[in-house]
Amino acid sequence: MKRIGLISDTHGYFDEKIFHHFKYCDEIWHAGDFGSLEVVEQLKSIKQLRGVFGNVDGNDIRAEFGEKLFFDVEDVRVFIQHIGGYPGRYAHGVRDAILSHKINLFISGHSHILKVIYDDALQCLHINPGAAGKQGWQKVRTLIRLVIDGKTIKDCEVIELGKR
């Protein structure tokens, strides 16, 4: 069993509440637009960090993180890409990647819109944790915690960090 903290679109802002919300997680996954290496280092100081770069990230972050990330946790195949869309409106190539890699959990960011949607057609859960930073049009900063236990993704919690 693994406890996961999902975060995206920090845009260089790190809320100290993240330490509290992710301290019992086994891993943190960032879906892009870190915005600064300082945010990367702060997240790494909490737990193991996996992530992808976003469209606002510079060469320093792109040197450390790729555009796409495929990996397994327990018996769940995960795919993270910053600009990924969502069921019915995936970004170019995402649907094919979900099918070809037999993805169970697809995570994206970019829109700043928190979404948890199961795609029946692809048999894949899509999650966008919203935006944890202060830039953008979202009214509330959010992140997500969840548990992966074997093939089961459960105990998904939406956490509000406060107003933008």
Buried (B, 14 or more C-beta within 10 A) or exposed (E): EEBBBBBBBBBBBBBEBBEEBBEEBBBBBBBBBBBBBEBBEBBEEBBEBBBBBBEBBEEEBEEBBEBBBEEEBBEBBBBBBBBBBBBEEBBEEBBEBBEEBEBBBBBBBBBBBBEBBEBEEBEBBBBBBBBBBBBBEBEEBBBBBBBBBEEEBEEBEBBEBEEB
